[in-house]
Amino acid sequence: MIITTGGIKGGSGKTTLAVSLTVLLSHLPTANDVLLVDADNQATASDFSTWRTESLGETGYTSIKLSGVSVRNEVQKLKKKYDHIVIDAGGRDTASQRAAIAVSDVYLVPFAPKSFDMWTLEQVTELVKEMGIVNPDLKSYAVLNKVDYNQKDIDEARSYIEEAEIFKVLDNTLHERKAFANAAAEGLTVSEYKPYNKKAIAELDSLFKEIISLSEKPLQHVA
């Protein structure tokens, strides 16, 4: 499965989601090798891999940096070699992100309820529509990230996103927790970082299981 995490706005948690998925995929007993592609000019995913090597001695996956059309061309060449590929495409509508979407099975866009993230929905929706011509089999999903405990805000954000009839909002969400940032700063997922945050671990584990299941079922649009 090829998964791209992307969007139009930075700071919504795309890289943390990408690297967490990469690590968890690499832990699957059926995964021989997982590839993380850093297609973001900020190169935070590459930094994560460096920090992970410093913390653990190795990453447990393969990491490369690509940009522009090279993202599409190289991933097409490499996809038979890897069981899973995760592409961190950054938070802007760039050639790199479009190239990543063109070769992906799943496009994940994190949104934070009650934030400027929601204002970008129209732009990212148009991006998916345009790329649908190139990749008609693409499955597009939204992840509610950095949520608080106001269920009304979560429900309103979910309804607002699904009204666009492009993204299916995943059932599992990630709350705003320092544990995610603290772990990432050491090149770790929350399940590896100590002291353990059981709630953060449970949230990520549930989201991961849901994402893995996406390759097994077709996308059901709201319409």
Secondary structure by P-SEA (a helix, b strand, c coil): cbbbbbcccccccaaaaaaaaaaaaaacccccbbbbbcccccaaaaaaaaaaaaacccccbbbbbbccaaaaaaaaaccccccbbbbbccccccaaaaaaaaaccbbbbbbbcccccccaaaaaaaaaaaaccccccbbbbbbbcccccaaaaaaaaaaaaaccccbbbbcccccccaaaaaaaaacccccccccccaaaaaaaaaaaaaaaacccccccccc
